[in-house]
Amino acid sequence: MKRIAVRIALGTLLVGLGGVSWGVSVLGQTNDHAPSALKSADELKHDKKESWTYIKPGLALAKYDAIQIVPTVVYQGTDAQFDSIPMAEREKFAGILTEALKEKMAKSFKVVGAPASDAMRLKFTIVGATKTTTGVGTVSSVMPIGALTNAYKSITGQKGSFSGSVLLAFELFDSKTGELLAAAVRREAPDALDITATLSTTDTVKAVASAVADKLRARLVAAKSPAPEGR
């Protein structure tokens, strides 16, 4: 029963990392195949649109009390989706995500710098990003019609008008053996009512990084906890 509870919790984690509804991207290969240069590419199964997931059968996380956070990397595959964003900006975005993960994970796990028997190894890859239309997104959020539209989008889990997005790959390994425990690909955007996230693409990435790190930490904690009695 504990394994079932862990699988449900982690499945919720992976769904929760991608609550945004998306149409077909003009950049779009992720609708058709998982990012091909990912280590976990062959294991990932298509959920819908740009959403891909893998969870190890019978996965149990109870023994993991520590986490090793690999610096976030910028995806180098030919199917990268970066909307003409320069490499220096992509690398800056990767650093923002790494720092957010370290800050948030330290609230619930011992963050370690080397493999350990009780440690998971967490790796994020930024596979792509779309630009925030600077200024326009902010104006659209505060104007009456734009505010109303974005309120609806916030409730329904859609991104705000003119807001950018980040396409992320998440991979979780046993830090000692290197065995893949779970993986997912999701496109993330800030809440449609988060006006500060519309000031620039960097602000969009900061909002996404903080939200994703928070959700991941909470759901990893839930996934390693034993099932309630009687369930």
mmCIF file of the C-alpha atoms, coordinates in Angstrom:
data_MODEL
# 
_entry.id   MODEL 
# 
loop_
_atom_site.group_PDB 
_atom_site.id 
_atom_site.type_symbol 
_atom_site.label_atom_id 
_atom_site.label_alt_id 
_atom_site.label_comp_id 
_atom_site.label_asym_id 
_atom_site.label_entity_id 
_atom_site.label_seq_id 
_atom_site.pdbx_PDB_ins_code 
_atom_site.Cartn_x 
_atom_site.Cartn_y 
_atom_site.Cartn_z 
_atom_site.occupancy 
_atom_site.B_iso_or_equiv 
_atom_site.pdbx_formal_charge 
_atom_site.auth_seq_id 
_atom_site.auth_comp_id 
_atom_site.auth_asym_id 
_atom_site.auth_atom_id 
_atom_site.pdbx_PDB_model_num 
ATOM 1   C CA . MET A 1 1   ? 0.000   0.000  0.000   1.00 0.00 ? 1   MET A CA 1 
ATOM 2   C CA . LYS A 1 2   ? 2.907   2.347  0.720   1.00 0.00 ? 2   LYS A CA 1 
ATOM 3   C CA . ARG A 1 3   ? 4.232   1.843  -2.822  1.00 0.00 ? 3   ARG A CA 1 
ATOM 4   C CA . ILE A 1 4   ? 0.799   2.667  -4.251  1.00 0.00 ? 4   ILE A CA 1 
ATOM 5   C CA . ALA A 1 5   ? 0.670   5.828  -2.144  1.00 0.00 ? 5   ALA A CA 1 
ATOM 6   C CA . VAL A 1 6   ? 4.146   6.838  -3.300  1.00 0.00 ? 6   VAL A CA 1 
ATOM 7   C CA . ARG A 1 7   ? 3.230   6.290  -6.938  1.00 0.00 ? 7   ARG A CA 1 
ATOM 8   C CA . ILE A 1 8   ? 0.045   8.344  -6.576  1.00 0.00 ? 8   ILE A CA 1 
ATOM 9   C CA . ALA A 1 9   ? 1.909   11.150 -4.819  1.00 0.00 ? 9   ALA A CA 1 
ATOM 10  C CA . LEU A 1 10  ? 4.696   11.247 -7.396  1.00 0.00 ? 10  LEU A CA 1 
ATOM 11  C CA . GLY A 1 11  ? 2.226   11.007 -10.243 1.00 0.00 ? 11  GLY A CA 1 
ATOM 12  C CA . THR A 1 12  ? 0.468   14.024 -8.752  1.00 0.00 ? 12  THR A CA 1 
ATOM 13  C CA . LEU A 1 13  ? 3.871   15.720 -8.551  1.00 0.00 ? 13  LEU A CA 1 
ATOM 14  C CA . LEU A 1 14  ? 4.523   15.229 -12.236 1.00 0.00 ? 14  LEU A CA 1 
ATOM 15  C CA . VAL A 1 15  ? 1.035   16.334 -13.239 1.00 0.00 ? 15  VAL A CA 1 
ATOM 16  C CA . GLY A 1 16  ? 1.357   19.315 -10.903 1.00 0.00 ? 16  GLY A CA 1 
ATOM 17  C CA . LEU A 1 17  ? 4.514   20.436 -12.642 1.00 0.00 ? 17  LEU A CA 1 
ATOM 18  C CA . GLY A 1 18  ? 2.544   20.937 -15.809 1.00 0.00 ? 18  GLY A CA 1 
ATOM 19  C CA . GLY A 1 19  ? -0.883  22.334 -15.011 1.00 0.00 ? 19  GLY A CA 1 
ATOM 20  C CA . VAL A 1 20  ? -0.924  24.714 -17.977 1.00 0.00 ? 20  VAL A CA 1 
ATOM 21  C CA . SER A 1 21  ? -3.057  23.924 -20.999 1.00 0.00 ? 21  SER A CA 1 
ATOM 22  C CA . TRP A 1 22  ? -1.197  24.466 -24.277 1.00 0.00 ? 22  TRP A CA 1 
ATOM 23  C CA . GLY A 1 23  ? -2.008  24.456 -27.955 1.00 0.00 ? 23  GLY A CA 1 
ATOM 24  C CA . VAL A 1 24  ? 0.380   23.194 -30.624 1.00 0.00 ? 24  VAL A CA 1 
ATOM 25  C CA . SER A 1 25  ? 3.620   25.180 -30.441 1.00 0.00 ? 25  SER A CA 1 
ATOM 26  C CA . VAL A 1 26  ? 5.059   26.714 -33.565 1.00 0.00 ? 26  VAL A CA 1 
ATOM 27  C CA . LEU A 1 27  ? 8.375   25.383 -32.282 1.00 0.00 ? 27  LEU A CA 1 
ATOM 28  C CA . GLY A 1 28  ? 6.616   22.194 -31.566 1.00 0.00 ? 28  GLY A CA 1 
ATOM 29  C CA . GLN A 1 29  ? 8.528   18.931 -31.739 1.00 0.00 ? 29  GLN A CA 1 
ATOM 30  C CA . THR A 1 30  ? 7.775   18.146 -28.079 1.00 0.00 ? 30  THR A CA 1 
ATOM 31  C CA . ASN A 1 31  ? 4.185   17.475 -29.057 1.00 0.00 ? 31  ASN A CA 1 
ATOM 32  C CA . ASP A 1 32  ? 5.459   14.585 -31.178 1.00 0.00 ? 32  ASP A CA 1 
ATOM 33  C CA . HIS A 1 33  ? 8.479   13.215 -29.314 1.00 0.00 ? 33  HIS A CA 1 
ATOM 34  C CA . ALA A 1 34  ? 10.339  13.653 -26.046 1.00 0.00 ? 34  ALA A CA 1 
ATOM 35  C CA . PRO A 1 35  ? 13.529  15.760 -26.259 1.00 0.00 ? 35  PRO A CA 1 
ATOM 36  C CA . SER A 1 36  ? 15.834  13.274 -27.958 1.00 0.00 ? 36  SER A CA 1 
ATOM 37  C CA . ALA A 1 37  ? 19.094  14.227 -26.218 1.00 0.00 ? 37  ALA A CA 1 
ATOM 38  C CA . LEU A 1 38  ? 17.756  13.610 -22.692 1.00 0.00 ? 38  LEU A CA 1 
ATOM 39  C CA . LYS A 1 39  ? 19.181  10.616 -20.848 1.00 0.00 ? 39  LYS A CA 1 
ATOM 40  C CA . SER A 1 40  ? 15.622  9.566  -19.999 1.00 0.00 ? 40  SER A CA 1 
ATOM 41  C CA . ALA A 1 41  ? 14.216  10.086 -23.529 1.00 0.00 ? 41  ALA A CA 1 
ATOM 42  C CA . ASP A 1 42  ? 13.629  6.393  -24.241 1.00 0.00 ? 42  ASP A CA 1 
ATOM 43  C CA . GLU A 1 43  ? 11.760  5.914  -20.959 1.00 0.00 ? 43  GLU A CA 1 
ATOM 44  C CA . LEU A 1 44  ? 9.408   8.884  -21.236 1.00 0.00 ? 44  LEU A CA 1 
ATOM 45  C CA . LYS A 1 45  ? 5.810   8.183  -22.227 1.00 0.00 ? 45  LYS A CA 1 
ATOM 46  C CA . HIS A 1 46  ? 3.541   10.747 -23.877 1.00 0.00 ? 46  HIS A CA 1 
ATOM 47  C CA . ASP A 1 47  ? 0.698   12.045 -21.702 1.00 0.00 ? 47  ASP A CA 1 
ATOM 48  C CA . LYS A 1 48  ? -0.666  14.851 -23.881 1.00 0.00 ? 48  LYS A CA 1 
ATOM 49  C CA . LYS A 1 49  ? 0.656   17.735 -25.957 1.00 0.00 ? 49  LYS A CA 1 
ATOM 50  C CA . GLU A 1 50  ? 4.093   18.684 -24.524 1.00 0.00 ? 50  GLU A CA 1 
ATOM 51  C CA . SER A 1 51  ? 3.726   16.511 -21.411 1.00 0.00 ? 51  SER A CA 1 
ATOM 52  C CA . TRP A 1 52  ? 5.924   13.381 -21.008 1.00 0.00 ? 52  TRP A CA 1 
ATOM 53  C CA . THR A 1 53  ? 6.373   11.219 -17.890 1.00 0.00 ? 53  THR A CA 1 
ATOM 54  C CA . TYR A 1 54  ? 8.265   8.247  -16.477 1.00 0.00 ? 54  TYR A CA 1 
ATOM 55  C CA . ILE A 1 55  ? 7.920   6.725  -12.983 1.00 0.00 ? 55  ILE A CA 1 
ATOM 56  C CA . LYS A 1 56  ? 9.922   3.633  -12.057 1.00 0.00 ? 56  LYS A CA 1 
ATOM 57  C CA . PRO A 1 57  ? 7.585   0.667  -11.415 1.00 0.00 ? 57  PRO A CA 1 
ATOM 58  C CA . GLY A 1 58  ? 7.258   0.002  -7.702  1.00 0.00 ? 58  GLY A CA 1 
ATOM 59  C CA . LEU A 1 59  ? 9.038   3.226  -6.847  1.00 0.00 ? 59  LEU A CA 1 
ATOM 60  C CA . ALA A 1 60  ? 9.678   3.780  -3.127  1.00 0.00 ? 60  ALA A CA 1 
ATOM 61  C CA . LEU A 1 61  ? 11.231  7.023  -1.866  1.00 0.00 ? 61  LEU A CA 1 
ATOM 62  C CA . ALA A 1 62  ? 11.044  6.498  1.909   1.00 0.00 ? 62  ALA A CA 1 
ATOM 63  C CA . LYS A 1 63  ? 14.795  5.873  2.277   1.00 0.00 ? 63  LYS A CA 1 
ATOM 64  C CA . TYR A 1 64  ? 15.786  9.183  0.706   1.00 0.00 ? 64  TYR A CA 1 
ATOM 65  C CA . ASP A 1 65  ? 16.386  11.950 3.224   1.00 0.00 ? 65  ASP A CA 1 
ATOM 66  C CA . ALA A 1 66  ? 18.963  13.895 1.203   1.00 0.00 ? 66  ALA A CA 1 
ATOM 67  C CA . ILE A 1 67  ? 19.160  15.364 -2.262  1.00 0.00 ? 67  ILE A CA 1 
ATOM 68  C CA . GLN A 1 68  ? 22.037  16.126 -4.583  1.00 0.00 ? 68  GLN A CA 1 
ATOM 69  C CA . ILE A 1 69  ? 21.170  18.999 -6.906  1.00 0.00 ? 69  ILE A CA 1 
ATOM 70  C CA . VAL A 1 70  ? 22.991  18.945 -10.220 1.00 0.00 ? 70  VAL A CA 1 
ATOM 71  C CA . PRO A 1 71  ? 23.430  22.416 -11.760 1.00 0.00 ? 71  PRO A CA 1 
ATOM 72  C CA . THR A 1 72  ? 20.649  22.988 -14.274 1.00 0.00 ? 72  THR A CA 1 
ATOM 73  C CA . VAL A 1 73  ? 21.849  22.570 -17.839 1.00 0.00 ? 73  VAL A CA 1 
ATOM 74  C CA . VAL A 1 74  ? 20.802  24.170 -21.110 1.00 0.00 ? 74  VAL A CA 1 
ATOM 75  C CA . TYR A 1 75  ? 19.559  21.583 -23.584 1.00 0.00 ? 75  TYR A CA 1 
ATOM 76  C CA . GLN A 1 76  ? 21.859  21.155 -26.576 1.00 0.00 ? 76  GLN A CA 1 
ATOM 77  C CA . GLY A 1 77  ? 19.748  18.852 -28.752 1.00 0.00 ? 77  GLY A CA 1 
ATOM 78  C CA . THR A 1 78  ? 18.702  19.833 -32.252 1.00 0.00 ? 78  THR A CA 1 
ATOM 79  C CA . ASP A 1 79  ? 15.082  19.879 -31.046 1.00 0.00 ? 79  ASP A CA 1 
ATOM 80  C CA . ALA A 1 80  ? 15.719  22.682 -28.519 1.00 0.00 ? 80  ALA A CA 1 
ATOM 81  C CA . GLN A 1 81  ? 13.016  25.390 -28.482 1.00 0.00 ? 81  GLN A CA 1 
ATOM 82  C CA . PHE A 1 82  ? 14.511  28.733 -27.466 1.00 0.00 ? 82  PHE A CA 1 
ATOM 83  C CA . ASP A 1 83  ? 12.677  31.332 -29.548 1.00 0.00 ? 83  ASP A CA 1 
ATOM 84  C CA . SER A 1 84  ? 15.923  33.140 -30.602 1.00 0.00 ? 84  SER A CA 1 
ATOM 85  C CA . ILE A 1 85  ? 16.978  33.621 -26.978 1.00 0.00 ? 85  ILE A CA 1 
ATOM 86  C CA . PRO A 1 86  ? 20.820  34.012 -26.871 1.00 0.00 ? 86  PRO A CA 1 
ATOM 87  C CA . MET A 1 87  ? 22.960  31.413 -25.109 1.00 0.00 ? 87  MET A CA 1 
ATOM 88  C CA . ALA A 1 88  ? 24.041  33.847 -22.380 1.00 0.00 ? 88  ALA A CA 1 
ATOM 89  C CA . GLU A 1 89  ? 20.385  34.371 -21.439 1.00 0.00 ? 89  GLU A CA 1 
ATOM 90  C CA . ARG A 1 90  ? 19.694  30.630 -21.478 1.00 0.00 ? 90  ARG A CA 1 
ATOM 91  C CA . GLU A 1 91  ? 22.606  30.008 -19.115 1.00 0.00 ? 91  GLU A CA 1 
ATOM 92  C CA . LYS A 1 92  ? 21.372  32.778 -16.824 1.00 0.00 ? 92  LYS A CA 1 
ATOM 93  C CA . PHE A 1 93  ? 17.962  31.103 -16.708 1.00 0.00 ? 93  PHE A CA 1 
ATOM 94  C CA . ALA A 1 94  ? 19.621  27.790 -15.795 1.00 0.00 ? 94  ALA A CA 1 
ATOM 95  C CA . GLY A 1 95  ? 21.409  29.465 -12.883 1.00 0.00 ? 95  GLY A CA 1 
ATOM 96  C CA . ILE A 1 96  ? 18.156  30.980 -11.629 1.00 0.00 ? 96  ILE A CA 1 
ATOM 97  C CA . LEU A 1 97  ? 16.510  27.554 -11.558 1.00 0.00 ? 97  LEU A CA 1 
ATOM 98  C CA . THR A 1 98  ? 19.461  25.933 -9.773  1.00 0.00 ? 98  THR A CA 1 
ATOM 99  C CA . GLU A 1 99  ? 19.420  28.556 -7.022  1.00 0.00 ? 99  GLU A CA 1 
ATOM 100 C CA . ALA A 1 100 ? 15.649  28.211 -6.573  1.00 0.00 ? 100 ALA A CA 1 
ATOM 101 C CA . LEU A 1 101 ? 15.971  24.429 -6.247  1.00 0.00 ? 101 LEU A CA 1 
ATOM 102 C CA . LYS A 1 102 ? 18.739  24.715 -3.635  1.00 0.00 ? 102 LYS A CA 1 
ATOM 103 C CA . GLU A 1 103 ? 16.758  27.224 -1.595  1.00 0.00 ? 103 GLU A CA 1 
ATOM 104 C CA . LYS A 1 104 ? 13.481  25.314 -1.645  1.00 0.00 ? 104 LYS A CA 1 
ATOM 105 C CA . MET A 1 105 ? 14.836  21.761 -1.259  1.00 0.00 ? 105 MET A CA 1 
ATOM 106 C CA . ALA A 1 106 ? 16.857  22.747 1.805   1.00 0.00 ? 106 ALA A CA 1 
ATOM 107 C CA . LYS A 1 107 ? 13.568  23.313 3.650   1.00 0.00 ? 107 LYS A CA 1 
ATOM 108 C CA . SER A 1 108 ? 12.804  19.574 3.628   1.00 0.00 ? 108 SER A CA 1 
ATOM 109 C CA . PHE A 1 109 ? 15.968  17.692 2.648   1.00 0.00 ? 109 PHE A CA 1 
ATOM 110 C CA . LYS A 1 110 ? 19.658  17.662 3.467   1.00 0.00 ? 110 LYS A CA 1 
ATOM 111 C CA . VAL A 1 111 ? 21.311  19.075 0.355   1.00 0.00 ? 111 VAL A CA 1 
ATOM 112 C CA . VAL A 1 112 ? 24.537  17.165 -0.373  1.00 0.00 ? 112 VAL A CA 1 
ATOM 113 C CA . GLY A 1 113 ? 27.333  17.721 -2.862  1.00 0.00 ? 113 GLY A CA 1 
ATOM 114 C CA . ALA A 1 114 ? 28.217  14.076 -3.536  1.00 0.00 ? 114 ALA A CA 1 
ATOM 115 C CA . PRO A 1 115 ? 26.436  10.722 -3.966  1.00 0.00 ? 115 PRO A CA 1 
ATOM 116 C CA . ALA A 1 116 ? 25.138  9.130  -0.759  1.00 0.00 ? 116 ALA A CA 1 
ATOM 117 C CA . SER A 1 117 ? 23.103  6.025  0.015   1.00 0.00 ? 117 SER A CA 1 
ATOM 118 C CA . ASP A 1 118 ? 20.169  8.118  1.272   1.00 0.00 ? 118 ASP A CA 1 
ATOM 119 C CA . ALA A 1 119 ? 20.313  10.758 -1.480  1.00 0.00 ? 119 ALA A CA 1 
ATOM 120 C CA . MET A 1 120 ? 18.385  11.327 -4.661  1.00 0.00 ? 120 MET A CA 1 
ATOM 121 C CA . ARG A 1 121 ? 20.113  13.163 -7.509  1.00 0.00 ? 121 ARG A CA 1 
ATOM 122 C CA . LEU A 1 122 ? 17.978  15.853 -9.094  1.00 0.00 ? 122 LEU A CA 1 
ATOM 123 C CA . LYS A 1 123 ? 18.698  17.254 -12.524 1.00 0.00 ? 123 LYS A CA 1 
ATOM 124 C CA . PHE A 1 124 ? 16.763  19.876 -14.453 1.00 0.00 ? 124 PHE A CA 1 
ATOM 125 C CA . THR A 1 125 ? 17.320  20.716 -18.099 1.00 0.00 ? 125 THR A CA 1 
ATOM 126 C CA . ILE A 1 126 ? 15.941  23.842 -19.742 1.00 0.00 ? 126 ILE A CA 1 
ATOM 127 C CA . VAL A 1 127 ? 14.781  22.497 -23.086 1.00 0.00 ? 127 VAL A CA 1 
ATOM 128 C CA . GLY A 1 128 ? 13.264  25.731 -24.360 1.00 0.00 ? 128 GLY A CA 1 
ATOM 129 C CA . ALA A 1 129 ? 11.739  29.081 -23.521 1.00 0.00 ? 129 ALA A CA 1 
ATOM 130 C CA . THR A 1 130 ? 9.504   31.684 -25.111 1.00 0.00 ? 130 THR A CA 1 
ATOM 131 C CA . LYS A 1 131 ? 9.955   35.385 -24.535 1.00 0.00 ? 131 LYS A CA 1 
ATOM 132 C CA . THR A 1 132 ? 7.724   37.601 -22.460 1.00 0.00 ? 132 THR A CA 1 
ATOM 133 C CA . THR A 1 133 ? 6.578   40.618 -24.451 1.00 0.00 ? 133 THR A CA 1 
ATOM 134 C CA . THR A 1 134 ? 8.118   43.194 -22.124 1.00 0.00 ? 134 THR A CA 1 
ATOM 135 C CA . GLY A 1 135 ? 5.721   45.896 -20.999 1.00 0.00 ? 135 GLY A CA 1 
ATOM 136 C CA . VAL A 1 136 ? 2.778   44.660 -23.038 1.00 0.00 ? 136 VAL A CA 1 
ATOM 137 C CA . GLY A 1 137 ? 2.135   41.769 -20.673 1.00 0.00 ? 137 GLY A CA 1 
ATOM 138 C CA . THR A 1 138 ? 2.155   44.095 -17.670 1.00 0.00 ? 138 THR A CA 1 
ATOM 139 C CA . VAL A 1 139 ? -0.211  46.572 -19.310 1.00 0.00 ? 139 VAL A CA 1 
ATOM 140 C CA . SER A 1 140 ? -2.583  43.810 -20.360 1.00 0.00 ? 140 SER A CA 1 
ATOM 141 C CA . SER A 1 141 ? -2.648  42.542 -16.772 1.00 0.00 ? 141 SER A CA 1 
ATOM 142 C CA . VAL A 1 142 ? -3.665  45.849 -15.210 1.00 0.00 ? 142 VAL A CA 1 
ATOM 143 C CA . MET A 1 143 ? -6.111  47.073 -17.873 1.00 0.00 ? 143 MET A CA 1 
ATOM 144 C CA . PRO A 1 144 ? -9.724  46.126 -16.976 1.00 0.00 ? 144 PRO A CA 1 
ATOM 145 C CA . ILE A 1 145 ? -10.299 43.734 -19.892 1.00 0.00 ? 145 ILE A CA 1 
ATOM 146 C CA . GLY A 1 146 ? -6.826  42.243 -19.590 1.00 0.00 ? 146 GLY A CA 1 
ATOM 147 C CA . ALA A 1 147 ? -7.214  41.777 -15.835 1.00 0.00 ? 147 ALA A CA 1 
ATOM 148 C CA . LEU A 1 148 ? -10.526 39.999 -16.320 1.00 0.00 ? 148 LEU A CA 1 
ATOM 149 C CA . THR A 1 149 ? -9.072  37.770 -19.033 1.00 0.00 ? 149 THR A CA 1 
ATOM 150 C CA . ASN A 1 150 ? -6.055  36.896 -16.915 1.00 0.00 ? 150 ASN A CA 1 
ATOM 151 C CA . ALA A 1 151 ? -8.237  36.170 -13.885 1.00 0.00 ? 151 ALA A CA 1 
ATOM 152 C CA . TYR A 1 152 ? -10.081 33.584 -15.979 1.00 0.00 ? 152 TYR A CA 1 
ATOM 153 C CA . LYS A 1 153 ? -6.783  32.171 -17.243 1.00 0.00 ? 153 LYS A CA 1 
ATOM 154 C CA . SER A 1 154 ? -5.442  31.944 -13.686 1.00 0.00 ? 154 SER A CA 1 
ATOM 155 C CA . ILE A 1 155 ? -8.481  29.950 -12.581 1.00 0.00 ? 155 ILE A CA 1 
ATOM 156 C CA . THR A 1 156 ? -8.234  27.604 -15.564 1.00 0.00 ? 156 THR A CA 1 
ATOM 157 C CA . GLY A 1 157 ? -4.440  27.164 -15.331 1.00 0.00 ? 157 GLY A CA 1 
ATOM 158 C CA . GLN A 1 158 ? -3.524  29.017 -18.508 1.00 0.00 ? 158 GLN A CA 1 
ATOM 159 C CA . LYS A 1 159 ? -0.652  31.443 -18.970 1.00 0.00 ? 159 LYS A CA 1 
ATOM 160 C CA . GLY A 1 160 ? -1.283  35.185 -19.001 1.00 0.00 ? 160 GLY A CA 1 
ATOM 161 C CA . SER A 1 161 ? -1.516  37.318 -22.106 1.00 0.00 ? 161 SER A CA 1 
ATOM 162 C CA . PHE A 1 162 ? 1.913   37.994 -23.644 1.00 0.00 ? 162 PHE A CA 1 
ATOM 163 C CA . SER A 1 163 ? 3.659   35.999 -20.900 1.00 0.00 ? 163 SER A CA 1 
ATOM 164 C CA . GLY A 1 164 ? 6.617   33.799 -21.780 1.00 0.00 ? 164 GLY A CA 1 
ATOM 165 C CA . SER A 1 165 ? 7.109   30.178 -20.762 1.00 0.00 ? 165 SER A CA 1 
ATOM 166 C CA . VAL A 1 166 ? 9.837   27.666 -19.971 1.00 0.00 ? 166 VAL A CA 1 
ATOM 167 C CA . LEU A 1 167 ? 10.032  24.089 -21.268 1.00 0.00 ? 167 LEU A CA 1 
ATOM 168 C CA . LEU A 1 168 ? 11.644  21.981 -18.534 1.00 0.00 ? 168 LEU A CA 1 
ATOM 169 C CA . ALA A 1 169 ? 12.867  18.410 -18.211 1.00 0.00 ? 169 ALA A CA 1 
ATOM 170 C CA . PHE A 1 170 ? 13.090  16.932 -14.732 1.00 0.00 ? 170 PHE A CA 1 
ATOM 171 C CA . GLU A 1 171 ? 15.083  13.764 -13.975 1.00 0.00 ? 171 GLU A CA 1 
ATOM 172 C CA . LEU A 1 172 ? 15.428  12.084 -10.585 1.00 0.00 ? 172 LEU A CA 1 
ATOM 173 C CA . PHE A 1 173 ? 18.073  9.403  -9.999  1.00 0.00 ? 173 PHE A CA 1 
ATOM 174 C CA . ASP A 1 174 ? 19.411  7.305  -7.161  1.00 0.00 ? 174 ASP A CA 1 
ATOM 175 C CA . SER A 1 175 ? 22.625  9.230  -6.470  1.00 0.00 ? 175 SER A CA 1 
ATOM 176 C CA . LYS A 1 176 ? 24.663  6.089  -5.737  1.00 0.00 ? 176 LYS A CA 1 
ATOM 177 C CA . THR A 1 177 ? 23.550  3.747  -8.507  1.00 0.00 ? 177 THR A CA 1 
ATOM 178 C CA . GLY A 1 178 ? 22.455  6.273  -11.123 1.00 0.00 ? 178 GLY A CA 1 
ATOM 179 C CA . GLU A 1 179 ? 19.171  4.425  -11.571 1.00 0.00 ? 179 GLU A CA 1 
ATOM 180 C CA . LEU A 1 180 ? 16.412  6.595  -13.038 1.00 0.00 ? 180 LEU A CA 1 
ATOM 181 C CA . LEU A 1 181 ? 13.569  6.974  -10.529 1.00 0.00 ? 181 LEU A CA 1 
ATOM 182 C CA . ALA A 1 182 ? 11.311  9.449  -12.300 1.00 0.00 ? 182 ALA A CA 1 
ATOM 183 C CA . ALA A 1 183 ? 11.359  11.953 -15.140 1.00 0.00 ? 183 ALA A CA 1 
ATOM 184 C CA . ALA A 1 184 ? 9.051   14.426 -16.804 1.00 0.00 ? 184 ALA A CA 1 
ATOM 185 C CA . VAL A 1 185 ? 8.923   17.099 -19.470 1.00 0.00 ? 185 VAL A CA 1 
ATOM 186 C CA . ARG A 1 186 ? 6.539   20.013 -18.907 1.00 0.00 ? 186 ARG A CA 1 
ATOM 187 C CA . ARG A 1 187 ? 6.052   23.548 -20.187 1.00 0.00 ? 187 ARG A CA 1 
ATOM 188 C CA . GLU A 1 188 ? 5.638   26.029 -17.334 1.00 0.00 ? 188 GLU A CA 1 
ATOM 189 C CA . ALA A 1 189 ? 4.444   29.621 -17.151 1.00 0.00 ? 189 ALA A CA 1 
ATOM 190 C CA . PRO A 1 190 ? 3.725   31.978 -14.237 1.00 0.00 ? 190 PRO A CA 1 
ATOM 191 C CA . ASP A 1 191 ? 0.256   32.382 -12.821 1.00 0.00 ? 191 ASP A CA 1 
ATOM 192 C CA . ALA A 1 192 ? -1.725  34.688 -15.105 1.00 0.00 ? 192 ALA A CA 1 
ATOM 193 C CA . LEU A 1 193 ? -2.276  37.134 -12.220 1.00 0.00 ? 193 LEU A CA 1 
ATOM 194 C CA . ASP A 1 194 ? 1.439   37.437 -11.358 1.00 0.00 ? 194 ASP A CA 1 
ATOM 195 C CA . ILE A 1 195 ? 2.112   40.926 -12.719 1.00 0.00 ? 195 ILE A CA 1 
ATOM 196 C CA . THR A 1 196 ? 5.768   41.026 -11.623 1.00 0.00 ? 196 THR A CA 1 
ATOM 197 C CA . ALA A 1 197 ? 6.442   37.974 -13.798 1.00 0.00 ? 197 ALA A CA 1 
ATOM 198 C CA . THR A 1 198 ? 5.498   39.983 -16.900 1.00 0.00 ? 198 THR A CA 1 
ATOM 199 C CA . LEU A 1 199 ? 8.177   42.677 -16.483 1.00 0.00 ? 199 LEU A CA 1 
ATOM 200 C CA . SER A 1 200 ? 10.742  40.698 -18.492 1.00 0.00 ? 200 SER A CA 1 
ATOM 201 C CA . THR A 1 201 ? 11.564  37.168 -19.625 1.00 0.00 ? 201 THR A CA 1 
ATOM 202 C CA . THR A 1 202 ? 14.015  36.928 -16.708 1.00 0.00 ? 202 THR A CA 1 
ATOM 203 C CA . ASP A 1 203 ? 11.198  37.786 -14.276 1.00 0.00 ? 203 ASP A CA 1 
ATOM 204 C CA . THR A 1 204 ? 9.056   35.143 -15.943 1.00 0.00 ? 204 THR A CA 1 
ATOM 205 C CA . VAL A 1 205 ? 11.805  32.547 -15.424 1.00 0.00 ? 205 VAL A CA 1 
ATOM 206 C CA . LYS A 1 206 ? 12.246  33.594 -11.776 1.00 0.00 ? 206 LYS A CA 1 
ATOM 207 C CA . ALA A 1 207 ? 8.538   33.097 -11.123 1.00 0.00 ? 207 ALA A CA 1 
ATOM 208 C CA . VAL A 1 208 ? 8.527   29.718 -12.866 1.00 0.00 ? 208 VAL A CA 1 
ATOM 209 C CA . ALA A 1 209 ? 11.671  28.569 -11.028 1.00 0.00 ? 209 ALA A CA 1 
ATOM 210 C CA . SER A 1 210 ? 10.280  29.459 -7.605  1.00 0.00 ? 210 SER A CA 1 
ATOM 211 C CA . ALA A 1 211 ? 6.911   27.823 -8.261  1.00 0.00 ? 211 ALA A CA 1 
ATOM 212 C CA . VAL A 1 212 ? 8.352   24.639 -9.761  1.00 0.00 ? 212 VAL A CA 1 
ATOM 213 C CA . ALA A 1 213 ? 10.897  24.222 -6.948  1.00 0.00 ? 213 ALA A CA 1 
ATOM 214 C CA . ASP A 1 214 ? 8.174   24.714 -4.330  1.00 0.00 ? 214 ASP A CA 1 
ATOM 215 C CA . LYS A 1 215 ? 5.817   22.197 -5.936  1.00 0.00 ? 215 LYS A CA 1 
ATOM 216 C CA . LEU A 1 216 ? 8.554   19.644 -6.456  1.00 0.00 ? 216 LEU A CA 1 
ATOM 217 C CA . ARG A 1 217 ? 9.761   19.871 -2.850  1.00 0.00 ? 217 ARG A CA 1 
ATOM 218 C CA . ALA A 1 218 ? 6.249   19.478 -1.452  1.00 0.00 ? 218 ALA A CA 1 
ATOM 219 C CA . ARG A 1 219 ? 5.447   16.503 -3.652  1.00 0.00 ? 219 ARG A CA 1 
ATOM 220 C CA . LEU A 1 220 ? 8.724   14.716 -3.040  1.00 0.00 ? 220 LEU A CA 1 
ATOM 221 C CA . VAL A 1 221 ? 7.973   15.010 0.670   1.00 0.00 ? 221 VAL A CA 1 
ATOM 222 C CA . ALA A 1 222 ? 4.489   13.602 0.074   1.00 0.00 ? 222 ALA A CA 1 
ATOM 223 C CA . ALA A 1 223 ? 5.858   10.783 -2.092  1.00 0.00 ? 223 ALA A CA 1 
ATOM 224 C CA . LYS A 1 224 ? 8.307   9.598  0.589   1.00 0.00 ? 224 LYS A CA 1 
ATOM 225 C CA . SER A 1 225 ? 5.779   9.700  3.414   1.00 0.00 ? 225 SER A CA 1 
ATOM 226 C CA . PRO A 1 226 ? 4.024   6.476  4.476   1.00 0.00 ? 226 PRO A CA 1 
ATOM 227 C CA . ALA A 1 227 ? 0.380   6.020  3.558   1.00 0.00 ? 227 ALA A CA 1 
ATOM 228 C CA . PRO A 1 228 ? -2.178  6.961  6.263   1.00 0.00 ? 228 PRO A CA 1 
ATOM 229 C CA . GLU A 1 229 ? -3.453  4.093  8.376   1.00 0.00 ? 229 GLU A CA 1 
ATOM 230 C CA . GLY A 1 230 ? -6.345  2.190  6.858   1.00 0.00 ? 230 GLY A CA 1 
ATOM 231 C CA . ARG A 1 231 ? -5.547  3.149  3.265   1.00 0.00 ? 231 ARG A CA 1 
# 
